[in-house]
């Protein structure tokens, strides 16, 4: 199992990042967006959220567990992909952890199935699977460019439209299977 962790989960003690079984026996990926014009050393010295302390604590406690921190430039390159696939000028806010996770999985897998990223007929205003917080802005996007992310994912979907409507399931090709010379 592959889990992306938003920086605030690492930094917020209520999530019990270093003690909860939810974060064991999985590959972890954390991220924190630096400004679009990146100075890596400044970001490392002063990230938006304290992710390096919990990261180091977790690595010491679980040295064999795969745990990565994404380079902020990767996050912003994904934003560039989103912007490059829409004709509107969108606010430069970082992509959602869902979008980041989907693109990481497309890098690693030949095919990726994602459920309810694009809501089915069972649409819910539940923001995250790990908390009971409801807000329609989580589906439509108040901070992240969710509307544009979801539009792009829907365009990449190779599965039947009925899966999307009934199950909220998209089927995405892994990058290793895509012929870019077309």
N, C-alpha and C positions, 0 to 999 in steps of 0.2 A: 504494500500500500504506500502511496505517495501523498504527503500532506504538505501544503504550503501554509506557512504560519505568518500571519500579519505581524508586523513589529509590535503592535500594541498587545498582542497576546503574550509575547515574551516579557514585556515591560509591566504588565498589569498582574499583581500578585493574586487577584481573584481567579485567574485562569489556572493557577497552580502548575505552571509550565514544567517546572523541574521535578514535580512530585506526582502528577496525574498519569495514570496508565494510558490515557488517550494519546500521549506523545511518545509512547514506547513501541518498539518493534515496527517502526515505519521509517521511511526516508523523510527527513525534514528539510524544508527550504524556507529560509526567512528572507525578508527584504525590507528595506527602508528607503524611501525615495530621497535622494539628494536633490538639490536644485537641478533644473534641466541643464544648465551650464555647469558641469561637474568639476569640482576640485576635490579629488578623492581624499587627500590628506585632511582637508577641513571637515569633510563629512565624517571621516573616521574619528576625528577628535571631538566632533560635536554632532552626532546624528539627531534626527528629530525625536527618536525614542531610544531608550537605553536597551539596545538589543545585544550589544557585545558582552556585557556582564552576564546576563542569563545564558547567552551562547557559550561562553567560556565555562560557566558552572556546569552546564549540561554536558559539554565535551569531556570535562574532568570526570563526571559521574558515569558517563556512558561513552567511553572512548571508541568503541567499535560501531556505534550507531552512525550511519551516514547522516550528516547534518551540514547544510551548505548555506552560505549567505550570498544572495545574488549581488553582483556588481550593479550599482545604480544605473549605469549606462545601459544595461540590458533592459531594465524597466522602461527607460525613456525611448529606447529603440522600438519597443513594442508600442509605445504611444505614437511614435513616428509611423508605424505600420497602420495603426488605426486612422491617423490623420491622412495618410496617403491613400486610404480606401474610402474616403468620403469627400464630397465636394464642398462641404461646409468647413469653415474654420472653427475648430473646437478648442475649448479652454485647455491649456496644457496642464492637466491634472493626471497623476499616474493611473495606469490601468488597475482594475480590480485584481485581488488575489485570485479570483476565479479565472479570469482571462490569463493571468500569468501562469497559473497551474495548467490550464488547457494547452497553452503554447509549449510549455516545458514537456508535457506528455506527448505532444505531437513530435517533439524532437527525439524522444526516447522510444516511441512505439510505432508500429506499422499502422495501427488503427486505434482510434480513441472513441469511446462512447461516453457521452456526458449527459446526465439526467438533470432536468429542471433548471439548467442555467438559463435557458429560454423557457419560460413557464408554459406548461401544458394547460389544458382546460381546467386543471385543478389548481390554477394559479393561487398563490398565497402571498401575503405581504410579509412573511417571515424573512428577516434579513439574512440570518446565518443559521446553518445547521446546529451550531454549538451554543446558541443562546435563544431565549424566547423574547426577542425584540421584534416588533412588527412595525413596518413603515413602507408604504408604497414607493417611496423614493429609492429604496433598495433595489427594486425591480427596474425602475426607470432611470435612476442615476441622478444623484444630487451632487456628488463630488467626483466620482469616477465617471469616465465616458461610457457608461453602461449601454446606453442606447446604440452607440456606434460599435461597441464591442459585440453586442448581440446581433446586430445587423451583419457584421462581418462573419461571425460564426455561422449564422443562418445561411449565408451565401456559400460558405465552405462545406456545409453539410452535404454528405453524399447519400444519406439515408432517406427513406421515404417520408414525405410530408405527413403521412398519417402517424408515424412514430413521434414526430414533433408535437402534433396536436394532442394525441392521446396520452403519451408517456413523457412528453417534454424531453425526448431523447434525440440528440444529434449524433451522427456518425461522422467522424472526421478522419481524413487520411493522415498518416504520419508523413513527416517531411521526406523520409527516405523513399517513399512511394510516389512522390510528386515529380513529374517531368517539367522542369522549369524552362526547357528549350522550346516550348510551344509558342 
